[in-house]
Amino acid sequence: MATRAIPPHPDVVNAEMFIAAPPDRVFQAITDPRQLPQWWGNRGMYRITKLESDLRVHGKWMTSGVSPTGDPFSVSGEYLEIDPPQLLVQTWIASYMGSLVTVVRWELIARNNGTLLKITHSGFAGNTEAARNHEEGWKRVLGWVHGFAEKGETIDTRP
């Protein structure tokens, strides 16, 4: 199960989960344009339909998706740090968050024949609602990547 925590005056959301798959596998799941749209989302909820990625420092990335009502959304940014398969740091600019620019840090730590995946999402500037929404979102995302990396579960095959 994913763990998460928001400080009382949120600027940062932290989440982590152990995944019984090697860091290389998890890193590919979160960066490969062919893989990420297979697992990021859920039927009856939002889902990512496309990832465009220039996976290099200062390279740009963008996901496109649809909401439960079919409305389009996007999240984009720039890669700030990349050290495969241990680290990925990227800015996060979501169409549903106005002009707020945040930073997501993915740490993949090899542990017990698997990966401890730690996410730190910072820069909410005291926007409690955005932090709480992302706290719940990261909990779901960790569950989805867990199922995909360990068992190959996709949006369409996940129970």
C-alpha angles and dihedrals in degrees: 000000000000119000123209141171137190119198116233091258099037123219094133136047117197125194134166141178137177113237120193093224131088120267091250090060094048093045090053091049091056098041109032113098090213095051108038096063089053094065111016104099142019138244110269090019134068120302137188112237101179141019121197112189140176094189101205134094107288089012116135127238134187136181123199122200148154131247123227088269092051095255114145123242136173139202120196143162148133131285109245101177131012125181107157125245098002106049144024122172121182141164114247120213111172123192088221094056102060114224097337112130115197134173128236120201117194114194117188112194120188107232136158095347090310144060133277101210113202122187123194114185111187141173103063090137093215094310095147096183094053091047093050092047090051092046089060092040094053090049089057094043092053090051092049096048089045092056093044098047095042103035108010093248114168132189088265098045101037113111 
